[in-house]
């Protein structure tokens, strides 16, 4: 089965048979990724009156009660509602059925190796993704100006499978974007940003969330929407892009449930895209 769609007046085709999910499977009873030292996602059997939701102990069907923190327990998509007072629901914002995406791979470097900046100030041990490395990675795929994708998928090196169960903490801090890199992403017109680390900002950043504010165009150190805020943009974090998936141009189906919340677990699915006109 082929999917056809148009982007910037160019027709693209994707093969459904080549679909790849970028979501980390969330195993409620096993190993799972974790950010900020939060509780693991968990499940328990529903027990209500005389009903038990477990066929193994005589229940008529299986019914689980799930408990999780979308921002910290695995692959999730978030809206500007993450940083403002107003309710901006992810179920309303992530409505693009199909978007054209660039997948690029970069290798973070120590903050001491770049002139890029961050707020608060970078610390020597920080691992960062810079503007220059994004520019070079995108140029290798084909150049942002020629195609103008709606989404950018960023895979970082090294890319071991332990990302699917890594516990990020003060002792094991992930990489993040410099301010210069985030500003470059905005310059490209990207609406949907997907990354394989748990936050576009540094874990301990004095609560500034500088890059979140830049990406959505919310005045820093405030939590107020303005007429210039980009409410239609989303950030998806803690994806995993297997090594077998090459950098390139893809169709993106960002699958997000209709949650009345600023964030929700999500399942980004990509398809290699070829232009046909």
C-alpha atoms as an extended CHARMM CRD file, in Angstrom:
* protein
*
       277  EXT
         1         1  UNK       CA              0.0000000000        0.0000000000        0.0000000000  PROA      1               0.0000000000
         2         2  UNK       CA              1.2820000000        3.4590000000       -0.9490000000  PROA      2               0.0000000000
         3         3  UNK       CA              0.4650000000        6.7560000000        0.7660000000  PROA      3               0.0000000000
         4         4  UNK       CA              0.6160000000        9.9010000000       -1.3520000000  PROA      4               0.0000000000
         5         5  UNK       CA              0.6610000000       13.4430000000        0.0120000000  PROA      5               0.0000000000
         6         6  UNK       CA              1.7080000000       16.9060000000       -1.0810000000  PROA      6               0.0000000000
         7         7  UNK       CA              4.1770000000       19.1980000000        0.6530000000  PROA      7               0.0000000000
         8         8  UNK       CA              5.1440000000       22.6090000000       -0.7200000000  PROA      8               0.0000000000
         9         9  UNK       CA              3.3920000000       21.6380000000       -4.0000000000  PROA      9               0.0000000000
        10        10  UNK       CA              5.5930000000       18.5460000000       -4.3760000000  PROA      10              0.0000000000
        11        11  UNK       CA              3.9770000000       15.1020000000       -4.3050000000  PROA      11              0.0000000000
        12        12  UNK       CA              5.5770000000       12.4090000000       -2.1440000000  PROA      12              0.0000000000
        13        13  UNK       CA              4.8990000000        8.7020000000       -1.8520000000  PROA      13              0.0000000000
        14        14  UNK       CA              5.5050000000        6.4150000000        1.1050000000  PROA      14              0.0000000000
        15        15  UNK       CA              5.2370000000        2.6400000000        1.4250000000  PROA      15              0.0000000000
        16        16  UNK       CA              3.2080000000        1.4810000000        4.4290000000  PROA      16              0.0000000000
        17        17  UNK       CA              5.2660000000       -1.7170000000        4.4880000000  PROA      17              0.0000000000
        18        18  UNK       CA              8.3590000000        0.3410000000        5.4000000000  PROA      18              0.0000000000
        19        19  UNK       CA              6.7950000000        2.0550000000        8.4240000000  PROA      19              0.0000000000
        20        20  UNK       CA              8.9840000000        2.3570000000       11.5220000000  PROA      20              0.0000000000
        21        21  UNK       CA              7.8000000000        3.3650000000       14.9850000000  PROA      21              0.0000000000
        22        22  UNK       CA             10.0630000000        5.7270000000       16.9360000000  PROA      22              0.0000000000
        23        23  UNK       CA              8.2500000000        5.1720000000       20.2320000000  PROA      23              0.0000000000
        24        24  UNK       CA              9.9600000000        3.3830000000       23.0850000000  PROA      24              0.0000000000
        25        25  UNK       CA              7.7730000000        0.4960000000       24.2370000000  PROA      25              0.0000000000
        26        26  UNK       CA              6.6910000000        1.3000000000       27.7900000000  PROA      26              0.0000000000
        27        27  UNK       CA              6.9400000000       -1.9220000000       29.7970000000  PROA      27              0.0000000000
        28        28  UNK       CA              4.9290000000       -1.2860000000       32.9490000000  PROA      28              0.0000000000
        29        29  UNK       CA              6.4110000000       -4.3270000000       34.6550000000  PROA      29              0.0000000000
        30        30  UNK       CA              9.9820000000       -4.2030000000       33.3690000000  PROA      30              0.0000000000
        31        31  UNK       CA             12.7930000000       -1.8550000000       32.4350000000  PROA      31              0.0000000000
        32        32  UNK       CA             11.7440000000        1.5610000000       31.1530000000  PROA      32              0.0000000000
        33        33  UNK       CA             13.3150000000        4.9880000000       30.5460000000  PROA      33              0.0000000000
        34        34  UNK       CA             13.0320000000        7.5800000000       33.2710000000  PROA      34              0.0000000000
        35        35  UNK       CA             13.7670000000       11.2800000000       33.5990000000  PROA      35              0.0000000000
        36        36  UNK       CA             14.2700000000       13.5190000000       36.6080000000  PROA      36              0.0000000000
        37        37  UNK       CA             14.2290000000       10.6790000000       39.1460000000  PROA      37              0.0000000000
        38        38  UNK       CA             10.4450000000       10.2900000000       39.0620000000  PROA      38              0.0000000000
        39        39  UNK       CA              8.4940000000        7.1690000000       39.9570000000  PROA      39              0.0000000000
        40        40  UNK       CA              8.3220000000        4.4560000000       37.3160000000  PROA      40              0.0000000000
        41        41  UNK       CA              5.1620000000        4.0670000000       35.2820000000  PROA      41              0.0000000000
        42        42  UNK       CA              3.1280000000        1.2790000000       36.8540000000  PROA      42              0.0000000000
        43        43  UNK       CA             -0.0530000000       -0.7350000000       36.5100000000  PROA      43              0.0000000000
        44        44  UNK       CA             -2.3610000000       -2.6030000000       38.8020000000  PROA      44              0.0000000000
        45        45  UNK       CA             -5.4360000000       -4.7360000000       38.3400000000  PROA      45              0.0000000000
        46        46  UNK       CA             -8.7970000000       -3.0310000000       38.7120000000  PROA      46              0.0000000000
        47        47  UNK       CA            -10.7060000000       -4.3340000000       41.7150000000  PROA      47              0.0000000000
        48        48  UNK       CA            -14.2090000000       -2.9400000000       42.0460000000  PROA      48              0.0000000000
        49        49  UNK       CA            -16.8400000000       -4.5180000000       44.2360000000  PROA      49              0.0000000000
        50        50  UNK       CA            -16.7810000000       -8.2010000000       43.3500000000  PROA      50              0.0000000000
        51        51  UNK       CA            -15.0120000000       -7.6050000000       40.0420000000  PROA      51              0.0000000000
        52        52  UNK       CA            -11.3380000000       -8.3910000000       39.4820000000  PROA      52              0.0000000000
        53        53  UNK       CA             -9.8210000000       -7.4000000000       36.1410000000  PROA      53              0.0000000000
        54        54  UNK       CA             -7.4940000000      -10.3790000000       35.8040000000  PROA      54              0.0000000000
        55        55  UNK       CA             -8.4530000000      -13.5480000000       33.9230000000  PROA      55              0.0000000000
        56        56  UNK       CA             -5.6200000000      -15.4210000000       35.6340000000  PROA      56              0.0000000000
        57        57  UNK       CA             -7.4620000000      -15.2770000000       38.9460000000  PROA      57              0.0000000000
        58        58  UNK       CA            -10.9710000000      -15.8390000000       37.6600000000  PROA      58              0.0000000000
        59        59  UNK       CA            -11.8460000000      -12.4380000000       36.2160000000  PROA      59              0.0000000000
        60        60  UNK       CA            -14.0030000000      -12.2820000000       33.0990000000  PROA      60              0.0000000000
        61        61  UNK       CA            -11.5390000000       -9.9220000000       31.3750000000  PROA      61              0.0000000000
        62        62  UNK       CA             -8.3260000000       -8.0290000000       31.9610000000  PROA      62              0.0000000000
        63        63  UNK       CA             -8.5930000000       -4.3920000000       33.1100000000  PROA      63              0.0000000000
        64        64  UNK       CA             -5.4660000000       -2.4930000000       34.1660000000  PROA      64              0.0000000000
        65        65  UNK       CA             -5.2060000000        0.8270000000       35.9760000000  PROA      65              0.0000000000
        66        66  UNK       CA             -2.1760000000        2.6510000000       34.6070000000  PROA      66              0.0000000000
        67        67  UNK       CA             -0.1850000000        5.3230000000       36.4310000000  PROA      67              0.0000000000
        68        68  UNK       CA              2.4690000000        7.3570000000       34.6530000000  PROA      68              0.0000000000
        69        69  UNK       CA              4.0290000000       10.7860000000       34.1330000000  PROA      69              0.0000000000
        70        70  UNK       CA              4.1100000000       11.4120000000       30.3550000000  PROA      70              0.0000000000
        71        71  UNK       CA              6.9450000000       13.9520000000       30.5720000000  PROA      71              0.0000000000
        72        72  UNK       CA              9.2260000000       11.5030000000       32.4030000000  PROA      72              0.0000000000
        73        73  UNK       CA              8.1970000000        7.9140000000       31.6770000000  PROA      73              0.0000000000
        74        74  UNK       CA              8.8460000000        7.4490000000       27.9820000000  PROA      74              0.0000000000
        75        75  UNK       CA              8.0850000000        8.7410000000       24.5010000000  PROA      75              0.0000000000
        76        76  UNK       CA              5.7280000000       11.7150000000       24.7420000000  PROA      76              0.0000000000
        77        77  UNK       CA              4.5420000000       14.7710000000       22.8330000000  PROA      77              0.0000000000
        78        78  UNK       CA              3.9910000000       18.1310000000       24.4930000000  PROA      78              0.0000000000
        79        79  UNK       CA              2.5090000000       21.5040000000       23.6260000000  PROA      79              0.0000000000
        80        80  UNK       CA              3.1670000000       25.0590000000       24.7200000000  PROA      80              0.0000000000
        81        81  UNK       CA              0.7740000000       24.2610000000       27.5700000000  PROA      81              0.0000000000
        82        82  UNK       CA              3.8520000000       22.7960000000       29.2350000000  PROA      82              0.0000000000
        83        83  UNK       CA              5.1630000000       26.2890000000       30.0440000000  PROA      83              0.0000000000
        84        84  UNK       CA              2.1350000000       28.6290000000       30.1070000000  PROA      84              0.0000000000
        85        85  UNK       CA             -0.7870000000       29.2120000000       32.4530000000  PROA      85              0.0000000000
        86        86  UNK       CA             -3.4050000000       28.4990000000       29.8080000000  PROA      86              0.0000000000
        87        87  UNK       CA             -4.5860000000       24.9800000000       28.9490000000  PROA      87              0.0000000000
        88        88  UNK       CA             -3.2680000000       24.0610000000       25.4990000000  PROA      88              0.0000000000
        89        89  UNK       CA             -4.1900000000       20.4300000000       25.0080000000  PROA      89              0.0000000000
        90        90  UNK       CA             -1.9600000000       18.0720000000       23.0800000000  PROA      90              0.0000000000
        91        91  UNK       CA             -5.0360000000       16.3430000000       21.6730000000  PROA      91              0.0000000000
        92        92  UNK       CA             -5.9040000000       19.5900000000       19.8800000000  PROA      92              0.0000000000
        93        93  UNK       CA             -2.4260000000       20.7060000000       18.7990000000  PROA      93              0.0000000000
        94        94  UNK       CA             -0.9710000000       17.5720000000       17.1950000000  PROA      94              0.0000000000
        95        95  UNK       CA             -3.4830000000       17.2130000000       14.3770000000  PROA      95              0.0000000000
        96        96  UNK       CA             -1.1900000000       16.9240000000       11.3410000000  PROA      96              0.0000000000
        97        97  UNK       CA             -2.1430000000       13.5590000000        9.8710000000  PROA      97              0.0000000000
        98        98  UNK       CA              1.0080000000       13.5050000000        7.7710000000  PROA      98              0.0000000000
        99        99  UNK       CA              4.0610000000       15.7580000000        7.8010000000  PROA      99              0.0000000000
       100       100  UNK       CA              7.2970000000       15.7860000000        5.8480000000  PROA      100             0.0000000000
       101       101  UNK       CA             10.2390000000       15.2130000000        8.1770000000  PROA      101             0.0000000000
       102       102  UNK       CA             14.0320000000       15.3090000000        8.0720000000  PROA      102             0.0000000000
       103       103  UNK       CA             15.8290000000       12.6820000000       10.1390000000  PROA      103             0.0000000000
       104       104  UNK       CA             19.3830000000       13.7110000000       11.0740000000  PROA      104             0.0000000000
       105       105  UNK       CA             22.0710000000       12.2590000000       13.3060000000  PROA      105             0.0000000000
       106       106  UNK       CA             24.4330000000       14.3670000000       15.4210000000  PROA      106             0.0000000000
       107       107  UNK       CA             27.0970000000       13.6880000000       18.0240000000  PROA      107             0.0000000000
       108       108  UNK       CA             26.8580000000       16.0260000000       21.0530000000  PROA      108             0.0000000000
       109       109  UNK       CA             30.0420000000       17.7150000000       22.1860000000  PROA      109             0.0000000000
       110       110  UNK       CA             31.2730000000       19.1830000000       25.4260000000  PROA      110             0.0000000000
       111       111  UNK       CA             30.2910000000       22.7830000000       26.1000000000  PROA      111             0.0000000000
       112       112  UNK       CA             33.9580000000       23.7420000000       26.2130000000  PROA      112             0.0000000000
       113       113  UNK       CA             34.2610000000       22.8880000000       22.4960000000  PROA      113             0.0000000000
       114       114  UNK       CA             31.7300000000       25.4130000000       21.1760000000  PROA      114             0.0000000000
       115       115  UNK       CA             31.1360000000       29.1570000000       21.1930000000  PROA      115             0.0000000000
       116       116  UNK       CA             27.3570000000       28.5600000000       21.3640000000  PROA      116             0.0000000000
       117       117  UNK       CA             25.5870000000       29.7600000000       24.4870000000  PROA      117             0.0000000000
       118       118  UNK       CA             22.8060000000       28.7850000000       26.8520000000  PROA      118             0.0000000000
       119       119  UNK       CA             20.8060000000       30.3800000000       29.6460000000  PROA      119             0.0000000000
       120       120  UNK       CA             21.8120000000       29.7440000000       32.4040000000  PROA      120             0.0000000000
       121       121  UNK       CA             25.4730000000       29.6530000000       31.4520000000  PROA      121             0.0000000000
       122       122  UNK       CA             26.8790000000       26.3870000000       30.1670000000  PROA      122             0.0000000000
       123       123  UNK       CA             28.9360000000       24.2500000000       32.5140000000  PROA      123             0.0000000000
       124       124  UNK       CA             32.1200000000       22.5110000000       31.2860000000  PROA      124             0.0000000000
       125       125  UNK       CA             30.6770000000       19.0120000000       31.7320000000  PROA      125             0.0000000000
       126       126  UNK       CA             27.5110000000       19.7330000000       29.7110000000  PROA      126             0.0000000000
       127       127  UNK       CA             27.0260000000       17.8050000000       26.4620000000  PROA      127             0.0000000000
       128       128  UNK       CA             25.3260000000       19.9730000000       23.8660000000  PROA      128             0.0000000000
       129       129  UNK       CA             23.9150000000       19.9380000000       20.3450000000  PROA      129             0.0000000000
       130       130  UNK       CA             25.0550000000       23.0510000000       18.5060000000  PROA      130             0.0000000000
       131       131  UNK       CA             23.7710000000       25.1270000000       15.6300000000  PROA      131             0.0000000000
       132       132  UNK       CA             26.7350000000       24.1500000000       13.4570000000  PROA      132             0.0000000000
       133       133  UNK       CA             26.2170000000       20.4260000000       13.8340000000  PROA      133             0.0000000000
       134       134  UNK       CA             22.5110000000       20.7500000000       12.9830000000  PROA      134             0.0000000000
       135       135  UNK       CA             23.3100000000       22.8590000000        9.9220000000  PROA      135             0.0000000000
       136       136  UNK       CA             25.8100000000       20.2850000000        8.6720000000  PROA      136             0.0000000000
       137       137  UNK       CA             23.5340000000       17.3100000000        9.3650000000  PROA      137             0.0000000000
       138       138  UNK       CA             20.6120000000       18.9410000000        7.5580000000  PROA      138             0.0000000000
       139       139  UNK       CA             22.8350000000       19.8530000000        4.6010000000  PROA      139             0.0000000000
       140       140  UNK       CA             23.8030000000       16.1870000000        4.2650000000  PROA      140             0.0000000000
       141       141  UNK       CA             20.1270000000       15.2260000000        4.0030000000  PROA      141             0.0000000000
       142       142  UNK       CA             19.4250000000       17.7670000000        1.2700000000  PROA      142             0.0000000000
       143       143  UNK       CA             19.1510000000       21.2560000000        2.7070000000  PROA      143             0.0000000000
       144       144  UNK       CA             16.3000000000       22.7620000000        4.6440000000  PROA      144             0.0000000000
       145       145  UNK       CA             15.5200000000       25.5870000000        2.2200000000  PROA      145             0.0000000000
       146       146  UNK       CA             15.0470000000       23.3040000000       -0.7710000000  PROA      146             0.0000000000
       147       147  UNK       CA             12.4750000000       21.0350000000        0.9120000000  PROA      147             0.0000000000
       148       148  UNK       CA             11.1920000000       23.0120000000        3.9360000000  PROA      148             0.0000000000
       149       149  UNK       CA             10.0980000000       20.0270000000        6.0510000000  PROA      149             0.0000000000
       150       150  UNK       CA              7.4710000000       20.4840000000        8.7500000000  PROA      150             0.0000000000
       151       151  UNK       CA              9.2660000000       18.2080000000       11.2210000000  PROA      151             0.0000000000
       152       152  UNK       CA             12.8200000000       17.5650000000       12.3900000000  PROA      152             0.0000000000
       153       153  UNK       CA             13.8620000000       14.2790000000       13.9930000000  PROA      153             0.0000000000
       154       154  UNK       CA             17.1830000000       14.3590000000       15.8450000000  PROA      154             0.0000000000
       155       155  UNK       CA             19.0730000000       11.1690000000       16.6980000000  PROA      155             0.0000000000
       156       156  UNK       CA             22.1700000000       11.4610000000       18.8940000000  PROA      156             0.0000000000
       157       157  UNK       CA             25.3340000000        9.3760000000       19.0440000000  PROA      157             0.0000000000
       158       158  UNK       CA             26.2260000000        7.0500000000       20.6100000000  PROA      158             0.0000000000
       159       159  UNK       CA             22.9320000000        5.3060000000       19.8560000000  PROA      159             0.0000000000
       160       160  UNK       CA             22.8910000000        2.1760000000       21.9960000000  PROA      160             0.0000000000
       161       161  UNK       CA             19.6840000000        0.3080000000       22.8000000000  PROA      161             0.0000000000
       162       162  UNK       CA             20.0080000000        1.2360000000       26.4600000000  PROA      162             0.0000000000
       163       163  UNK       CA             18.2980000000        4.5290000000       25.6010000000  PROA      163             0.0000000000
       164       164  UNK       CA             15.0930000000        2.4850000000       25.8160000000  PROA      164             0.0000000000
       165       165  UNK       CA             15.6380000000        1.9170000000       29.5350000000  PROA      165             0.0000000000
       166       166  UNK       CA             18.0150000000        4.6910000000       30.5840000000  PROA      166             0.0000000000
       167       167  UNK       CA             17.4790000000        6.4940000000       33.8880000000  PROA      167             0.0000000000
       168       168  UNK       CA             18.4720000000       10.1480000000       33.4110000000  PROA      168             0.0000000000
       169       169  UNK       CA             19.4740000000       11.8940000000       36.6170000000  PROA      169             0.0000000000
       170       170  UNK       CA             21.8450000000       14.4680000000       38.0460000000  PROA      170             0.0000000000
       171       171  UNK       CA             24.5790000000       11.8330000000       37.8260000000  PROA      171             0.0000000000
       172       172  UNK       CA             23.6030000000       10.8690000000       34.2590000000  PROA      172             0.0000000000
       173       173  UNK       CA             22.5080000000       14.0560000000       32.5350000000  PROA      173             0.0000000000
       174       174  UNK       CA             21.4290000000       13.9540000000       28.8860000000  PROA      174             0.0000000000
       175       175  UNK       CA             22.5400000000       16.2570000000       26.0970000000  PROA      175             0.0000000000
       176       176  UNK       CA             20.4490000000       19.2910000000       25.1520000000  PROA      176             0.0000000000
       177       177  UNK       CA             20.3140000000       22.0710000000       22.5530000000  PROA      177             0.0000000000
       178       178  UNK       CA             22.2600000000       25.2820000000       22.8230000000  PROA      178             0.0000000000
       179       179  UNK       CA             20.2490000000       28.4960000000       22.4390000000  PROA      179             0.0000000000
       180       180  UNK       CA             21.8870000000       28.9910000000       19.0430000000  PROA      180             0.0000000000
       181       181  UNK       CA             20.6990000000       25.5440000000       17.8980000000  PROA      181             0.0000000000
       182       182  UNK       CA             17.1370000000       26.1770000000       19.0520000000  PROA      182             0.0000000000
       183       183  UNK       CA             17.0670000000       29.5410000000       17.3110000000  PROA      183             0.0000000000
       184       184  UNK       CA             18.2600000000       27.8540000000       14.1100000000  PROA      184             0.0000000000
       185       185  UNK       CA             15.4340000000       25.3080000000       14.3720000000  PROA      185             0.0000000000
       186       186  UNK       CA             12.9620000000       28.1760000000       14.5620000000  PROA      186             0.0000000000
       187       187  UNK       CA             14.5420000000       29.8110000000       11.5170000000  PROA      187             0.0000000000
       188       188  UNK       CA             13.8410000000       26.6680000000        9.4890000000  PROA      188             0.0000000000
       189       189  UNK       CA             10.0880000000       26.8820000000       10.1420000000  PROA      189             0.0000000000
       190       190  UNK       CA              9.9620000000       23.4690000000       11.8440000000  PROA      190             0.0000000000
       191       191  UNK       CA              6.5870000000       22.8360000000       13.5440000000  PROA      191             0.0000000000
       192       192  UNK       CA              7.2340000000       19.4210000000       15.0540000000  PROA      192             0.0000000000
       193       193  UNK       CA             10.5390000000       18.7000000000       16.7950000000  PROA      193             0.0000000000
       194       194  UNK       CA             11.3710000000       15.1160000000       17.8100000000  PROA      194             0.0000000000
       195       195  UNK       CA             14.4350000000       14.1800000000       19.8740000000  PROA      195             0.0000000000
       196       196  UNK       CA             15.8430000000       11.0220000000       21.4510000000  PROA      196             0.0000000000
       197       197  UNK       CA             16.6900000000       12.6740000000       24.7760000000  PROA      197             0.0000000000
       198       198  UNK       CA             14.2550000000       13.6310000000       27.5690000000  PROA      198             0.0000000000
       199       199  UNK       CA             14.2910000000       17.4360000000       27.2440000000  PROA      199             0.0000000000
       200       200  UNK       CA             15.4230000000       20.1140000000       24.8070000000  PROA      200             0.0000000000
       201       201  UNK       CA             16.6600000000       21.9880000000       27.8920000000  PROA      201             0.0000000000
       202       202  UNK       CA             19.2740000000       21.1320000000       30.4970000000  PROA      202             0.0000000000
       203       203  UNK       CA             17.9310000000       19.0410000000       33.3560000000  PROA      203             0.0000000000
       204       204  UNK       CA             19.0300000000       21.5300000000       36.0240000000  PROA      204             0.0000000000
       205       205  UNK       CA             18.5040000000       24.9690000000       34.4880000000  PROA      205             0.0000000000
       206       206  UNK       CA             17.1940000000       27.0720000000       37.3940000000  PROA      206             0.0000000000
       207       207  UNK       CA             13.6740000000       26.4900000000       36.0640000000  PROA      207             0.0000000000
       208       208  UNK       CA             14.1870000000       28.7250000000       33.0120000000  PROA      208             0.0000000000
       209       209  UNK       CA             13.3540000000       26.1720000000       30.2530000000  PROA      209             0.0000000000
       210       210  UNK       CA             15.0040000000       28.5980000000       27.8740000000  PROA      210             0.0000000000
       211       211  UNK       CA             14.7430000000       26.4980000000       24.7290000000  PROA      211             0.0000000000
       212       212  UNK       CA             11.1060000000       25.6430000000       25.3610000000  PROA      212             0.0000000000
       213       213  UNK       CA             10.3570000000       29.3810000000       25.5190000000  PROA      213             0.0000000000
       214       214  UNK       CA             12.3580000000       30.0640000000       22.3590000000  PROA      214             0.0000000000
       215       215  UNK       CA             10.7480000000       27.2390000000       20.3850000000  PROA      215             0.0000000000
       216       216  UNK       CA              7.2000000000       28.3490000000       21.1980000000  PROA      216             0.0000000000
       217       217  UNK       CA              7.9990000000       32.0750000000       21.2240000000  PROA      217             0.0000000000
       218       218  UNK       CA              6.9520000000       32.6620000000       24.8150000000  PROA      218             0.0000000000
       219       219  UNK       CA              8.7070000000       35.5200000000       26.5920000000  PROA      219             0.0000000000
       220       220  UNK       CA             11.3810000000       34.1220000000       28.8700000000  PROA      220             0.0000000000
       221       221  UNK       CA             10.7090000000       34.1180000000       32.6140000000  PROA      221             0.0000000000
       222       222  UNK       CA              6.9540000000       34.3760000000       31.9660000000  PROA      222             0.0000000000
       223       223  UNK       CA              4.1170000000       31.8750000000       31.5920000000  PROA      223             0.0000000000
       224       224  UNK       CA              1.8460000000       33.9780000000       29.4150000000  PROA      224             0.0000000000
       225       225  UNK       CA              0.6040000000       33.3700000000       25.9020000000  PROA      225             0.0000000000
       226       226  UNK       CA              0.7820000000       36.2030000000       23.4000000000  PROA      226             0.0000000000
       227       227  UNK       CA             -0.5210000000       36.7160000000       19.8880000000  PROA      227             0.0000000000
       228       228  UNK       CA              2.9680000000       35.7760000000       18.6630000000  PROA      228             0.0000000000
       229       229  UNK       CA              3.1070000000       32.4070000000       20.4720000000  PROA      229             0.0000000000
       230       230  UNK       CA              3.2700000000       29.4090000000       18.1220000000  PROA      230             0.0000000000
       231       231  UNK       CA              0.5540000000       27.2350000000       19.6240000000  PROA      231             0.0000000000
       232       232  UNK       CA              0.4960000000       24.7400000000       16.7350000000  PROA      232             0.0000000000
       233       233  UNK       CA              4.0690000000       23.5300000000       17.3750000000  PROA      233             0.0000000000
       234       234  UNK       CA              4.9200000000       20.3740000000       19.3100000000  PROA      234             0.0000000000
       235       235  UNK       CA              7.9690000000       18.7810000000       20.9040000000  PROA      235             0.0000000000
       236       236  UNK       CA              8.2910000000       15.0090000000       21.1190000000  PROA      236             0.0000000000
       237       237  UNK       CA             10.9400000000       13.6700000000       23.4750000000  PROA      237             0.0000000000
       238       238  UNK       CA             12.4810000000       10.3020000000       24.3990000000  PROA      238             0.0000000000
       239       239  UNK       CA             12.0570000000        8.6500000000       21.0110000000  PROA      239             0.0000000000
       240       240  UNK       CA             14.4210000000        5.9270000000       19.8130000000  PROA      240             0.0000000000
       241       241  UNK       CA             15.6670000000        5.7410000000       16.2160000000  PROA      241             0.0000000000
       242       242  UNK       CA             17.3130000000        2.3900000000       15.5040000000  PROA      242             0.0000000000
       243       243  UNK       CA             20.6470000000        2.3400000000       13.6690000000  PROA      243             0.0000000000
       244       244  UNK       CA             19.0460000000        0.5300000000       10.7270000000  PROA      244             0.0000000000
       245       245  UNK       CA             17.0160000000        3.6580000000        9.9130000000  PROA      245             0.0000000000
       246       246  UNK       CA             19.0550000000        5.9610000000        7.6910000000  PROA      246             0.0000000000
       247       247  UNK       CA             19.1250000000        9.7450000000        7.8230000000  PROA      247             0.0000000000
       248       248  UNK       CA             16.8960000000       11.1950000000        5.1470000000  PROA      248             0.0000000000
       249       249  UNK       CA             13.4360000000       12.4620000000        4.2090000000  PROA      249             0.0000000000
       250       250  UNK       CA             10.3900000000       10.7610000000        5.7190000000  PROA      250             0.0000000000
       251       251  UNK       CA              6.6660000000       11.0170000000        6.0330000000  PROA      251             0.0000000000
       252       252  UNK       CA              5.7630000000       11.4220000000        9.7140000000  PROA      252             0.0000000000
       253       253  UNK       CA              2.5260000000       10.2600000000       11.3030000000  PROA      253             0.0000000000
       254       254  UNK       CA              2.6060000000       11.7030000000       14.8120000000  PROA      254             0.0000000000
       255       255  UNK       CA              0.0810000000        9.5840000000       16.6960000000  PROA      255             0.0000000000
       256       256  UNK       CA             -1.1350000000       11.3260000000       19.8530000000  PROA      256             0.0000000000
       257       257  UNK       CA             -4.2270000000       10.4350000000       21.9140000000  PROA      257             0.0000000000
       258       258  UNK       CA             -6.9470000000       13.0270000000       22.4800000000  PROA      258             0.0000000000
       259       259  UNK       CA             -5.7880000000       13.8830000000       25.9910000000  PROA      259             0.0000000000
       260       260  UNK       CA             -6.9730000000       17.0730000000       27.6620000000  PROA      260             0.0000000000
       261       261  UNK       CA             -3.4370000000       17.6830000000       28.9280000000  PROA      261             0.0000000000
       262       262  UNK       CA             -0.2950000000       19.5570000000       27.8990000000  PROA      262             0.0000000000
       263       263  UNK       CA              1.4240000000       16.2410000000       27.1310000000  PROA      263             0.0000000000
       264       264  UNK       CA              0.6110000000       12.6290000000       26.3580000000  PROA      264             0.0000000000
       265       265  UNK       CA              2.3670000000        9.3860000000       25.4910000000  PROA      265             0.0000000000
       266       266  UNK       CA              2.8190000000        9.2600000000       21.7270000000  PROA      266             0.0000000000
       267       267  UNK       CA              3.8220000000        6.9820000000       18.8680000000  PROA      267             0.0000000000
       268       268  UNK       CA              5.6290000000        8.7290000000       16.0090000000  PROA      268             0.0000000000
       269       269  UNK       CA              5.6800000000        6.5340000000       12.9010000000  PROA      269             0.0000000000
       270       270  UNK       CA              7.8780000000        7.3550000000        9.9100000000  PROA      270             0.0000000000
       271       271  UNK       CA              7.8640000000        6.1740000000        6.3030000000  PROA      271             0.0000000000
       272       272  UNK       CA             10.6830000000        6.7360000000        3.7560000000  PROA      272             0.0000000000
       273       273  UNK       CA              9.3760000000        9.4280000000        1.3890000000  PROA      273             0.0000000000
       274       274  UNK       CA             10.2050000000        9.7980000000       -2.2880000000  PROA      274             0.0000000000
       275       275  UNK       CA              9.2100000000       12.7840000000       -4.4150000000  PROA      275             0.0000000000
       276       276  UNK       CA              7.2740000000       11.9070000000       -7.5630000000  PROA      276             0.0000000000
       277       277  UNK       CA              6.7490000000       15.3780000000       -9.0670000000  PROA      277             0.0000000000
